[in-house]
Amino acid sequence: MLLTKRKTKLGPHDHGRKMSLKNFEFAEGQEGYVYELHRGYIIVSEVANYLHAMQIVALMQPLWLYRAANRGLVHAILANMDCKLLIPEMESERHPDIAVYLTRPKGKKDRTLWRTWFPELAIEVVSESSRDRDYVDKREEYWTLGIKEYWIVDAKLAQVVLLRRGKSDWIEKFLGPDEIIESKLLPGFKLPCQSIFAAAAEQDEANGRS
């Protein structure tokens, strides 16, 4: 009799559970939740709310328009559950809100490609539950992976933190509502910070009227 190994099935009850990256990498999760591995412990979050989603749209749309207008410069723009970043040194697996890949993956295009294919740019939209992870943990993890730029979008503080890779650490730049996001990775790309924060403000206003 041939015995097959049962796949690990994750759910919200697994939040805080200790697990190795090897076991977590191909585990299946109950729908409606986002699963990450944080330094060897499972983090379970609910799917992003409308406020968070509208900020993602405000970022995604100009990136897609840029890709269409500059053929060959950007290979793929992937969202949260469309990609994953594996950090074996820290027993972590991350799903950035937006990942921009300038190059194609090398080798096999099966599920193992995430072990060697990393974005040049990672973007996280801060929520209260992810604040420490976005500002502290992912900053360190994305540096370890060799990512060239990391943007932290924080509507509550009305700021975008642009982290560009330096020789030994990130080079920080803080942008306010009246400033424009530009990137050396994307020549000619310009995105007003206000357009992102406006997406959050519109939802706050709607909540105030309801």
Secondary structure, 3 states (H helix, E strand, C coil): CCCCCCCCEECHHHCCCECCHHHHCCCEECCCEEEEEECCEEEEEECCCHHHHHHHHHHHHHHHHHHHHCCCCCCEEEEHHHCCEEEHHHCEEECCCEEEECCCCCCCCCHHHHHCCCCCEEEEECCHHHHHHHHHHHHHHHHHHCCCEEEEEECCCCEEEEEEECCCCEEEEEECCCCEEEECCEEEEEEEHHHHHHHHHHHHHHHHHC
